[in-house]
Amino acid sequence: MATDLGIPVLPVHDGVIIPVSAKPTVELMLARSFQYVLKGTGDVRSVRMDWSVKGKEKDTEVVVLEDD
């Protein structure tokens, strides 16, 4: 999905390296993918993500998902 939008993504272990400007888009992609993979295993309404930007303090965000 990201490649189709021209967003470079480098997966590293359990994270990804992306341009800071792509964070909102990639955040939604990751949350929706998480929801899709776990569909039927429970009620997934939100996803917690930890973001790190070089030289800045780590940021934790919770993405609330709408029903499809």
N, C-alpha and C positions, 0 to 999 in steps of 0.2 A: 504494500500500500504506500509506504513512504517513498519508495523508488518511483512509483507512478506520479507522485507529486513533486519529484525532484529534490527530496530531502535525503541527504546522505546519512546513513545509520551504520554504526560499527558496534556489533554486539560484543560484549566482554563479560564473561562469566554470567552473572545474574543481572547485568545492567546493559545500558547502551550509551554510546557516545554520539551526541547529536549537536547541531548548531543551537545555541541558546534561543535564537529566533523561532525555531521549530518546536519548542517545548509545548505550547498549547495543543498543537496538532498531534504530536507524538503521544502526549499524555492521554488524549481521547482515544487514539488508536490502541494504546496498551490497555486501557480500561475496557474498551469494547471487546478486544481480543480475549481478555481475562474472563469477561462475562460470557462470551460465546463458548469458550472451552469448558467452563464450569456449568453451562446450562443444564438444568435438570438435576444438579447435585445439591441444590439448596437455593436459598433466596439471596442472590448476590446484588446488593443495592449500592455498595460503594467499594472503592479500592484505595488503599493507602499506598502512596509512592514517596520514596525519599529521593530528593534531587540534590546533586552536588555541582557547584560551579567553581572552577579553580579560583582560589583566592577569596572565596566567600564562605559563610557559614552554611552548613547543610540545612536544607529546607524540606519539611515534610508536608505533603498535601493529601487531602482526601478528595477523590473524585466521586461525586454522587451520580449514579447512573439512572437514567429514565427507563421506563419499560419500553420494549420495542414497539 
